[in-house]
Amino acid sequence: MKQEVKASVQYGDLQGEVSCDGHMGPFLHDLAEKASVSSGYFPIAVSVSVYKGEVGGLYVHIFACDEKRYGSNIDQIRKKGIEEGEIEVKKFDATINIKELMALIKRLDIFAKDRAISDVKITTHDPL
């Protein structure tokens, strides 16, 4: 059974989005190497999980699509995904520490709001 890939935790007390920049642009391929993504798969998304009380760093899940089906560059993959209405991926796992992850990230912004207002836009006049 297929399921949509999205962020989720047990209770989802806070929900939101994340935006990040790599030092040299997108760094999915660097993380894909750490996750031993199979040849013939193109990394298109990442999930990073932290579980309090567990030792071993961060759990990284790389989601990669089959290049035979979708293409070998992001423009081809996007076009095929739009045509099909979705992109089916395979998940590859790795564990890294925070220093390894932060060595790849130049800027990181995480925004989460109370789940009770997840469907309500929040605005401000203050500089962001």
Secondary structure, 3 states (H helix, E strand, C coil): CCCCCCCCCCCCCEEEEEEEEECCCCCHHHHHHHCCCCCCEEEEEEEEECCCCCCCCEEEEEEEEEHHHHCCCHHHHHHHHHHHCCCCCEEEEEEECHHHHHHHEEEEEEEEEEHHHCCCCCCCCCCC
